Structures are given as C-alpha cells and as structure tokens.
Amino acid sequence: MGKREIAKQRRKQQGSNKNLTSIVIVAALVVIIVAIVIATQLKPVGEIATSNRVYSVETNGFSLGSPEAPVKVVEFADFQCPACANYWSVLEPTIIEQYVATGKVEYTFSPFSFLGRGQAWDESKKAAEAAYCANDQGMFWEYHDMVFANHNGENQGAYSKERLNAFAEALELDMNEFKSCFTSGKYTQAVEDANTFASSQGASYTPSFLIDGKIVNANELMQAIEDSLAK
C-alpha cells in the first residue's frame, strides 16, 4: 500500500473516530437531559414535620366543639400566613382547652386564601383545597395541623403538590381517593367561595376571628369570648 493510500485510510479512520465521539457526546447529553427532566418531575418532598396534637373534643368537618355551645367563633386564616401559624402553635391550644373542650365555644376554621395570588402554583389555595379533600375522609383537623406544622413562610414551596400529597400519605389517608379529589379540582370553587364569605363578613387580614358579628384579631379573641359569655 502506497503512502497516499495509507494517508487516505488514516483520514478515514480519524473521520470515523470523530463521528463516534460526536455520537457518544450527543448520547451523553440526551441521558443528562432525561435525568434532569425526571428529577424535576420527581422532586424530593424534603423533611415532613408531624403534629402530635390530639383532639378530645367533638369534631364535625371544619368545626370543633358542640353545636350547642353558646358562643360561635369562626377563624379566617391563610395556611401560608406566618401569624396564622404562630397563632396555631401558641394560642389555639389554649382556646380549645379553655373554651371548646368545656362546651363554651363552637370553633370553626374558614380558609381565607390570598397570599399565593399571582403564583403559578397558588400554595394558599392549593393547601386549602387539599384540606377539603382530607375532610372527605374525616381528617380535616389532622391535615390542618400537618400543614401548619410544615409552615415555612410565604411562597417558599412548603406546599408544593408533592408535599401536600406527602402530608396526606403521612396521615395514612386513602391516597387514591385523596389524589383523585385533589387533582380533579373538586374544591377549587369551594375555596373561592370561602374567600368571598370571609370578605363578606368583614375579614381583611389573617388570622381574624368572627364572634357576635364582629371581627377581632388574635390578641382580642379571649376577651371577646369572655364578653360574649357574659351576655
């Protein structure tokens, strides 16, 4: 074989090697892109905090306590609201112990979801919808506590779809039923209606409380209950 033929063969071999290298690089890029897509779709839910709160009082959907209680209190709250999470942690247990468990107050939670407005995934409304779905299985208050136990500020991803599902799973809800309810948008309108109701009662911030037709804040709540009981 002449020098010209040898050089030609080398160039041909080099061309084949380059083509093989290009194919390998493209294949590697495809694998990386697929891995990124899968990782995006299967986001880890992170650590899930649980609540050890136990209810010894009568529960009826979104309400706690006897329907015959002389005083009715309605809480308007956004699950993303830091002040609501603080109230849940600090003052709500006292309200339940001193007034609900003693038959003096029937206490109702009413979602007022507005802090996720403008977000592609509205964590406030979606958390409320998930709570409605948990209520279908008689677990509203347990889910309510799980959501607040995992509060992490406003629009920080604490209530992503994956995490809201994970809360239900941690509570051992029927996940087929829960996911069917949640993904169907069954309670989307109910959450909107709850917002309308809160506004119609004069609520303009969270947490706020309706008692005797008047809106009060968390600092005023105990005195408002005492005043109502004294009537």
N, C-alpha and C positions, 0 to 999 in steps of 0.2 A: 504494500500500500504506500502511495507516494505521500510526500509531506502535505500536499494540497488536500488529499483525501483525509489524512489524519486530522488536519486543522478543521476540516468540514465536520467530521464526526465529533470533535470536541465542542464545536459551536452548537451542534445539535443536542449534545448531551447537556451542555450548560443551559440551553433553552428549556429542555425538559425539566431540569432541576429547578429553574426559576418558576416554571408553571406549577410544579409540585409544591414549591414553597408558597406560592400565591394561594393555591387551593387550601393548604394547611392553615394559612393565616385567616382566610375567609371563614373556614370551618370553625376555627377557634373563636372568631368574632361572633359567629352565629350562636355558639354554645354560651358565650358570655351574655349576649342579649337575651337569650331564652332564660338563663339563670336569673337575670335582673327582673324580667317580667314575672317569673314565678315568685321571686322573693317579694315583689311589690304586691302581688295578689295574696300572698300568704304572710302578711305582716305579723310578726310576733305580737301577742297581746300584752306582753310585759307582766310585771307582778300584779296580782289581783289581791287587794285587801278585802278582808271579810269583816262583818259586823257580828258581835256576839249579843246584840240586843234581842231580848226575848219579850214577847207581848203576852201579858197575863190578862189583858183587857179584851173585851169583845171587839172583833174586827169585822167590818162589813164593807168590802170594797175599799174605797178611799177614805173611809171613816173609822174612827176608833171610839169605843165607849158606847154607852147606852143611848139609843134614840130617844129615850125618855128623860135624858139629862136636862136640867133646867136652862143651861147655858149652851149655846151653839157657837163654836169657833171655827172659822174657815181660814186656813193658811194659804196665801198665794205665794208660790215660790218657783224659781227657776233652778233646775238642777245644776246649772253651771255657776250660779251666784255664790261668791265666796261668803257673803254674810249669811246666806241660807245654810251653807254647810257648817258655818260656825254656830248658828242657832241650833241646828240639828244635833251637833255634838255637845253643846254646853247647856242650853236651856230647855230644849224639847223634852228630855227625860224627866226633868222636874215638873213640867206642865202635865205630862202623862201620869206621873206618880201622885201628884198632889190633887189634881182636878179630874182627870179622865178615869183613873182607877178607882176613885172614890165616888163615882157616879154624878159628879157635879157638872161635867162638861162632855159634850159630844164633839170630837175634834175631827175636822175633815181637811184633807190635803187637796188643793186645786192647782194644777200646773199653770204657771204664768211664764211662758217660754218665749223669750225675746233676745237673749244675749248672743244667740248664734245667727242672728239675722245677717244676711249678705254672704254667708259662708256656703261653699259648695255642699258641704255636709253640715247641716244645722244641728250641732250637738245638743242644744237645748231641746229642740222639738223632737229629735230622734230619741233622746233619753226618755222624754215623756211618753212617746209612742211605745217604747219598749216596756215602760212601766204599766201601761194599759194592757199590753199583751201578757205581762206577768199576772196582772189582775184576773185575766181569763182563767188562770189556774189557781186562783185564790192566794196569790203570793205578792200582792201589791206592796205591802209594808216591808216585807223582807227584801224585795227588789229595790224599793225606795232607799232602804238603809245601805244596800250594797252600792248603789250609785253614789250616795253622799260619802260613803267610806272611801271611795276612789276619786273624790273630787281633786282636781289639780289645776284650778284656775279656769279662765275663760278661753275657749277655742284653742286648747292645747293638745287635743287628740285623746283626752281621757275617756271620751265617749264615742270612739270610733265604732263602726259596725262590728268589728271583730271583738272589741272589748264588751260592748253591750250584749253580744251573744255569749261571751265568756262569763259574764255575771249570771246569766240565766243558767248556764251549764253548772257553775259553782253552786247554785241553789238547787240543782238536780231537777230542774223543770223538764217537762217533756219537750225536747229540743225540736222535734219535727213540728209539733204544734206551735211552739214559740216562733221558730223561723218562718213558718208559713204565715203567721199573723204579722210578724214584723216586716217581712219583705213585701207583703201584699199592700201595705199602706192602709190597713184596715182602720187604724185610728188617727190617720192624718187629719181628717176633718174634725174629729173629737178634740184634738189638741188645739186647732184653730178656734173651735167653739169655746174652749176653756179660756183662751186668751180674751176672747170677746166678753165672756162672762166676768172675768177679773176687771177688765176696763169698765164694764157697765156698773160694777159695784164701787168704783172709785179708786181701785188699786192703781198705783203709778210707779211702784218700786217693790223690790223683794228683799227679804220677806216682809210681807204685810199681812195683817190679820183683820178679818171682818167679824165684828162682835156687836150685837144690837144695832145693826145697820151702820156702824161706824168703822172706818179703817184706822187701825193703830199700828205702831211699829213694835218690834220685839221688846224694847225697853218698857213699853207701856202695857204690854199684854197682861201681866199678872195683876196689875192694879185694875185694868179694865174688867178682868174676870171677877175680881173681888167686888167691884162696883155693881156688876150685873147680878151677882149672887145676893147682894144686899137689897136689891129692889123688891 
